[in-house]
Amino acid sequence: MTRTRVMMLLLASMVLPVLGQEDLAIEHLSARPRLRENGVAYDIKVRFTTSAPAIAHVRYGADSECRKSLPPEPELARNHRFDISGVPFGQQRYVHISAKAESGVKASSDVVAVASPAPFPQGNRGLLRVPLTVTETQGVTRREPVTFGIPLPQGVLGQPQSVRLMDGATPVPTSARALLRWPDRTIKWLLVSSTVEVAANEVKQLELRAEEQAPTPPPSMLTVSEDTVVVDTGAARLELDKATGKGALHVDGKLVSALPESRLTAVDGEVFSGHAERVIIEEDNHQRAVISVSGHHRDSSGKAYFGFLIRYFCHAGHPFVRVDHVLRHDIVEPDYTYGDEMKSFASLDLVFDIPPGPESAAVPLEEGRTATLSEGQRLFQHAEDTYSVDGQPDGQRCPGMVTSGGLAVAVRDFWQQWPKSLGPEKGRLVVGLYPKITPGDRYASRPDEALLYYYLRDGSYTFRSGFEKRHELLMGPEGTDLSRIQARIEAPLLVTAAPSWYTSSGTLFGIASDDPAEFAMYDTMMNDGIDDYFAARKDRHWYGLMNFGDAPGGRAHSWRNIEYDTQHGLLTQYFRTGDRRFFVGAEQAARHNADVDVVHYAAGQTAGPGPGRRVGQAWVHSLGHTGGYYPKEHLDMGLYATGYCTNRGHMWNQGNLEYYLLTGDEQVQRSAMQLADWVCGWNVLGFSYGNARVPGWMGIIAMATYFATYDDYYLNGMRLMYEEVRAKGDEKYGLWIHKLGGGHCRCEEKHDGEAGFMAGVLMTALKYFYLATGDQEVAERIVKIATFQVDHLYEPAEGAFHYTSCPKTGVSPILSLIMANGLGFAANYSGDTRLAEVARTALVNGLVAFQRRGPGNSVLYSLPICSAAMAMHEVSRLPGPPLDKVYEAEVGAALNPARRAVPALVPNPDFEEHTKGWVVRGTLELSRSTEVSHSGKAAAKASGSVKGQNEYFVTRYSCGPPWEITWLEKGKDYRLQLWLRVERLAEGVPGPRPRITMRSRGVSRQNFYTNPYDMSRQGTWQLLQGDFTVPDDYDALYIAVSTVSKVEQTDVLMYMDDVTIIPAGTTARDTYVYPTSAAPDAELSGGLKLTEDENQKGWKTILPTNGPPGVAAFAIETPQADLYRVFARVKAPQAPTELAVSIDGKRAGIFQLGKSVNYAWLELTPDAGHKLQRLSAGRHTVTVAFPRDSGGVIQKICLTNELAGR
């Protein structure tokens, strides 16, 4: 049906009425004119959704007849996008949309008139004064090109030509271009290219400013003819043939080298040379030119095997050219099945032809040495810490530079991305990016093969379809100071804005500022964490061209694949501090992730778990990153061995987009956009989910991409996902309340609800959605979800949340760091004081746990840091004292030893009250048994089934106080002893053997074992004990009742009781006991009352009424006759005081309380002649007398026969 009504649509996003049958609608239509940066033409971004999957068509034209059309979409979609390109500036266009569902139902829009956009605004250029810093870190004087991205507040700058970089009062030649514009079309991210001069170790201050009158820029360095592209930097001349991609580099009129040839050698020896198919000028300005050459490696018959791309980066005034080589595994067919995608080759070299053909090459080595290589010789870096020269071991870490015949070449991260090689070959210089492996079995059957050598183990290089890999090099004239080349390739100069500029620019979703006081605790942890991260990589050999930039984790034997957005967490800290270390770690993670972890090529093949493969999917933590190297059964890895790229709770691109905006890196941006296109395209076609983190992470990807592009396609993708969130959402609590499964609830009758951190991820996605739309319904949903978490997951006594809404799941304070962003937003939006209190307390306790977990491990894991800075920002906005003051108060209480249930080194040794502080592995169930115990009234019970685990009972760790054991003295000797009773294990499973595992900076280091349980006496209580010495690097430990078997068991039953760590030399006891009586159980008389404690949530405490004296009588059952010490958990907030103590009516001594706002386990000061209390087994009464106007507070009494130090 033809519509004659014309609608004017410039920037509005609309829901249009159905113009076909009632079950197909075109919705969220926008047709935005986007002016090209040259100002002579514009593109129209047509974006819309349909209420059902449909094929859409777009017609357009200079009048309402819309006589032209764009190609239709290739497949059904709900999220649609079309681009009308190259409309001349000043001309109007008309657009008409139609859509047809698979059922044949049709819908169409009105004709939409799109007016030409106005020229870019000038902006308020006088506000542009950006303080910048460049730090020389290698001890070398440098004059070096720099390219860097700078965020700008909205409304400040519209024209990039007016920007100047100032070195003091001296302007530096500068070019700039807009990477991203705000909705008002002023520049949001500006990419600046220039040259910086610094002295060795200098910290140079620069300034970026806008001039009122933009000077006339110099001419382009580029000359483009029909056949060639020439770049003249003034110091070098690069010539390139547009048809073949071949060319040369000249300096001072002399040929330095031909441009490198990408040469691949197949496993059978067949040689495939790089043949260009496309040459693109990617950037052209007077300070930097970027040209890419892409194609395939082909043999003599023209057969293609692996694609490639080479980018050349040329800078004004510089003779060196940066060369990026990207290997592309684009060999893929729709009918591939598992294993077909794995393709191998023997080597891939970059070959530099250097007339007149040198006979040798010089390779700088460590400590100032140089190796001279003759024909047939090479330097081979075959591990990150070992290289050989001409087959003989020669050193550890080659810098990766080589000179020959007037040419110098340097390879970035040479040893980090081993294997690598350098050497001359028949008058040419050969850089082995994937060098021939000699001997061929060098990496076969190595320890850690599945972690480090999986892609090399056959003596060739094997990769899975969809893989890419970038290497960065420099090429230029020999004779240049090699120390400067090495400095540039190893540690390029980094231009950094003042942290306050980043955090106040309005571009970063609101992150905590760089306030050195309020957020010092987090900055200290991150400082330690990044150093630990780098140290762990070095210690554990996390290098290699497939692995560098990532860390193992997620599953046994797998790589994390940047879980959960390492680069985003690190770049957030870089923005807050300007600390180069965080940028370096983020860059390495982003480059790895963009190359290895994302599917770049696919043909819908079903070659592993999940539906047909799609471009943009990301591999979940898999064996060898992508999987495919081993059968499913290998190492019991299952689908993580075969590779799994449709787990939508393990994908992210926010950090990659931030890295792109900071650097202009096209390779990383392309990967980020591929993932976003899959998320907002195929993923939303029939979007559904099983837990909240799916719309959470998918939503973060969609919204991060929207804010990095302002393309409505990604906002519409979020809208389609939100439809399902809204449809499933509980009316009261906002999110989908569902039956918990798997490890989220092990109860026979499953609880309803959600995992807290998953809901936290969703709240962050919804916060971004709200920031984009201002939709109050979205904000109110965040408040509802936060309320659910507080109502159903929060544990006031711990100041943290259960893992899920099942009350039997453990409390994990560190996960509060990802939940507190949404909680803080909800509290600020709603003004709810309860949400505010919980958000603040949970965040602080999360920071305490972050510190105790080992920040290095938390940086690797990334979940705590991916939104911590946003959470700190939200919580710091709440009414009340600054966060650092709250932290100081809370951390004192959190770290207080008196939080332990008894005054012992094991915080819950006897399970008399609960099982807190302990967990069980797998699907075992942990409970408190009152039917079976070794002493006292209760013991811990583990029962049920277990598979793939070699531990039963385990103390909690990576959780902070009071449950993580962090208080032992380094270098001191201790003994672990516990009582175990095994009723049932599977036949042949050996008896459990408890152990102590020492940890340092969040990593398990060293084990100490007790004697094993004797299965010949199964069903009896047995004492298991062993001695150990605390190592110097200890900062935490855990106790595990473990076995050497991981066989599946369906009916395990065992009990544990009386677990003790005692200093060596303590008076020996077979059983150490800690009977207690708490305040609620005491009989009170006189001027005493029972009340809630203000600081320790959930505690009842006894305190005087500031009047007459009073007496508290505590009844305690001692399980055995022995000598006992007497302790009380007490404090005196107002003034010191003394409390008199009697036992069974006989005076025993006093508790001498010093003034303190925090509790302490205080030992009785006995009366003369009564050092210890000899008590019989049975009931005893401990009476505590409070004098008039006493300031003492008492919460619990404990007796113990542990006579440490006596």
Secondary structure, 3 states (H helix, E strand, C coil): CCCCCEEECCCCCECCCCCCCCCCCEEEEEEEEEECCCCCEEEEEEEEEEEEEEEEEEEEECCCCCCEECCCCCCCEEEEEEEEEEEECCCCEEEEEEEEECCCCEEECCEEEECCCCCCCCCCHHHCEEEEEEECCCCCCEEEEEEEEEECCCCCCCCHHHEEEEECCEEECEEEEEEEECCCCCEEEEEEEEEEEECCCCEEEEEEEECCCCCCCCCCCEEECCCEEEEECCCCEEEEECCCCCEEEEECCEEEEECCEEEEECCCCCEEEEEEEEEEEEEECCCEEEEEEEEEEECCCCCEEEEEEEEEEEECCCCCEEEEEEEECCCCCCCCCCCCCCEEECEEEEEEECCCCCCEEEEECHHHCEEEEECCCCEEEEECCEEEECCEEEECCCCCEEEECCEEEEECCCCCCCCEEEEEECCEEEEEEECCCCCCCCCCCCCCHHHHHCCCCCCCEEECCCCEEEEEEEEEECCCCHHHHHHHHHCCCCEEECHHHHHHCCCCCCCCCCCCCCCHHHHHHHHHHHHHHHHHHHHHCCCCCCCCCCCECCCCCCECCCCCCHHHHHHHHHHHHCCHHHHHHHHHHHHHHHHHCECCCCCCCCCCCCCCCCCCCECCCCCCCCCCCCCCCHHHCCHHHHCCCCCCCCCCCHHHHHHHHHHCCHHHHHHHHHHHHHHHCHHHCCCCCCCCHHHHHHHHHHHHHHHHHCCHHHHHHHHHHHHHHHHHCCCCCCCCCEECCHHHCCCCCCCEECEHHHHHHHHHHHHHHHHHHCCHHHHHHHHHHHHHHHHHCEECCCCEEECECCCCCCECHHHHHHHHHHHHHHHHHHCCHHHHHHHHHHHHHHHHHHHHHCHHHHHHHCCCCCCHHHHHHHHHCCCCCCHHHHHHHHHHHHCCHHHCCCCCCCCCCCCCCCCCCEEECCCCEEEEECCCCCCCCCEEEEEEEECCCCEEEEECCCCCCCCCECCCCCCCEEEEEEEEEEEECCCCCCCCEEEEEEEECCEEEEEEECCCCCHHHCCCEEEEEEEEECCCCCCEEEEEEECCCCCCEEEEEEEEEEEEEEECCCCCCCCCCCCEEEHHHCEEEECEEEEECCCCCCCEEEEECCCCCEEEEEEEEECCCEEEEEEEEEEECCCCEEEEEEECCEEEEEEEECCEEEEEEEECEECCCCCCEEECCEEEEEEEEECCCCCCEEEEEEEECCCCCC
